[in-house]
Amino acid sequence: LGGAAAGIGAVGAVGIDAAIRAGEEQPAEGAKTSGSEWGLEPFYGVHQAGIATPPPALTTFLAFDLLPTTDRGAIERMLRILTDDAAKLTQARSALADSEPELAEVAAHLTVTFGFGPELVRRVNANRLPAWLSPLPAFSKDALNNATSHGDLLLQVGSDDPLSLSHCIRMLSKDARTFATLRWSQSGFRNAKGSQPQGTTMRNLFGQVDGTVNPAPGSEDFAGVVWSGGEPEWMAGGTSLVLRRIAMNLDTWDMVDRVGRESAVGRTLSNGAPLTGSEEQDETDFQATNTLGFPVIATESHIRRARSENTSERIFRRGYNYDDGPTTGADGNAGLLFASYQADPVAQFVPLQQRLDDLDMLNEWISHVGSAVFAIPAGCAEGGFVGEQLFQ
Ligand code: HEM
């Protein structure tokens, strides 16, 4: 029965799709359904949404591989269709041929951010490949799984509402199907919207306050770290995303006492203050020593190793927890989707990760298991499509 029911479901879904695409019972294109307008993030703009935007509770990263037949013209068609979907859905309007238009009524700060892998750029114009757009160099402690790495097209979809997220992902995936196959999908979470005052730094699954030292969105500092000045030219106003899937061993972390856990990072667990201060935002004093003359913040601690003397080696971090649930008896499959945005990943991310790979107390409990680099083009205006600068 299960098989038969699944079969009928599948045929039914195709039938409905076909009917809608043929124009039967189709809601007016882009109709604004009667739902709430609460929580709309602008789609059009100089930069794509989803980077400087306050982080939503949920984010799913989807990577697609282009079909061999998807050439420059098809890539443009695909981007036009996906841009149109994203522009409508993020504004709580149903997408073209939306089979469940009511599900578009709540956007809950829905954002869709597009990224390009090297193969997509090459197929459009190989001369325009940014020098930094390739897989990262291998780090000695990497344990990368190809199934959660790389990809030609990235869609980063964020929302505060799981239903809105699910519907948007389905619409985008359906429209991408003609041009590409899904390579991987990775979902992460933070606290539910409203459960904490706005602006509270998130906690990761080790219980640490994570994200304190970060350029402030909207500031000049942020612009300098994140937005590309046009290297290459079509990337002006864009950025890059390095996504690292980092497994965290919660079972062995459990065995460490609080003092050990706090010295591994250099910050307290209670409020994330540096061990040389009392409040989360206090300046870190790496020179301070204890009565025995040892540094209060250990030289091998995560924050000491992650702080570069070279201020251009900085990134904008926006992590999401993942947790695939406990398994019987063994370690669970949990960790951090570490999303890092910067104008140039080779100049900014790589030296940082190299230092952490060389030495970081946290390495005892973490392992990098996935990696991908994408060029995130600038935003577009109404009537345009994301990535159009690459085609000009
Ligand atoms: C700071 C956790 C991976 C770069 C921190 C802090 C925590 C933390 C708790 C202190 C609070 C804060 O400022 O956010 C983790 C965990 C990781 C991880 C659990 C892996 C599962 C990474 C990676 C990078 C990185 C891969 C970069 C390649 C940084 C930077 C800081 C930081 C730049 C700020 C350091 C400063 O004070 O200047 N991290 N982190 N982290 N982390 Fe990580």
Residues whose N, C-alpha, C, O or C-beta is under 5 A from the ligand:
A	BS01	HEM	N204 Q208 V209 D210 G211 T212 V213 I246 V265 I303 A306 R307 L336 F349 L352 Q353 I366
